[in-house]
């Protein structure tokens, strides 16, 4: 009997040698650089439009802008609810005298994760996970792998653990890259900046009773960890697709379609209640930290809470793994 | 092979540590969100805002505070300049060669009582105290709603009946702004008659002229307050200066209002 350790080592080296991980890092570097540049332009533009960078004034203006949107009769009720929540959040920040957006490397990283969790980060994990098994088929190495005196479940388990390790690596590296690059533009401070968390959204009400202030590094840590979990769940589902679908391109297509449909579904889930059981609607668990809305302007999803989202995600991951393992251990390897 | 082992050890242990870290973080986050701690610490560490905005405003910059309704908001201005307020700001920056900030707190559809209520908020009062120039339009919604009927025609008698009440509210607003900040320049932009084409008997126009006169009379009581007339700007060829809703000015209309305001301020 061979233990799991050398198997995991083998899988890790295989993944590293494929250079795909390097490609992912390059993608992150390019994207973060682009966003950092965009962010500096936005700051400049705000400065030009409002003539000020004073956050209290810009926040006041944001509140006024949102209040104006409320008076627009063409805006649907769900969106109005979202706007009301947003106004309360901004007002709370004003009352507590805490700038919701002090530009710094840490704040940028925080925002980046907040925006990337819906699509970008899961996509990176999919790139790695989607051919973990199917590539063995297409290159024919599956036969060499399975003729070893190793139980099949161990082979798949080693792939799963490797996937877990690489999910962590991707998240860790993305954090470091974000901080390093955006720090060049916005400075490397901001770890201890106060951030408000603990808002709860019920209907169109933003409940501030439990709102409390924490240092930004805690907030970032929690956010990243939540992102990590979402990413790993997507990884598990990709692994299942990789077991079931032989073609890497087809698998990629399936996962892409699922993730992108999630972005669209989030906007519709307010009207279609059972859509909240889809994993892609629940990926943005970090929104429970900030009470920000999943995507700007989209209504808050009724009935979504952190325990619910985490349970749905965990259930999807578990079911995917059960299917993966039962199919992988029983299937005949023909070609 | 040797390098592979090194690579594996480095990547593997880093990934392992990161995994543990994120697992811990996930539990920590779930706990913080599901069982939030009551917020007692933030009161001590974050004092209630005093006048931080005033302190952080750089010296030598001018701040314009815009209050009121959609006319101040710039509804109908598709140029993206932000209505007459934004246009005034651009002109003043060129004239004075120094930064001019705009805080536009106007909200579409507001009536005089909405603004009065809004001015009760401490944050807003602080803004008024900080402002170098306060610009406002108010009253148009009060008047048009007082005269609205089920048909398309306007009930001028009803407006006339309500006029003293609305005028009194305007008096309260302007007095209050002047009391909060006696040093700032206060610019009330007068009303024009968007329905002048339909208004054959000049009933609406006479009401609006009366309104503008009343505003001017109120302004006379304060040395820093002016009323900028716009009535005449929208008399000839009004279609050219109105937005498609035939109520708000378009970009050209706002240009003309802005030019007047700049003349009064420079």
Interface residues (C-beta under 8 A of the other chain):
Chain A: X8 X9 X12 X13 X16 X17 X49 X50 X51 X52 X54 X56 X57 X60 X61 X64 X67 X68 X71 X72 X94 X95 X96 X97 X98 X164 X165 X166 X168 X169 X171 X172 X194 X197 X198 X210 X211 X212 X213 X214 X221 X222 X223 X224 X225 X226 X228 X229 X288 X289 X306 X307 X310
Chain B: X4 X7 X8 X11 X12 X14 X15 X16 X18 X19 X21 X22 X23 X24 X25 X26 X28 X29 X30 X32 X33 X34 X36 X37 X38 X39 X41 X42 X45 X46 X47 X48 X49 X52 X53 X56 X57 X61 X63 X73 X82 X89 X93 X99 X100 X101 X102 X103 X104 X105 X106 X107 X108 X109 X123 X127
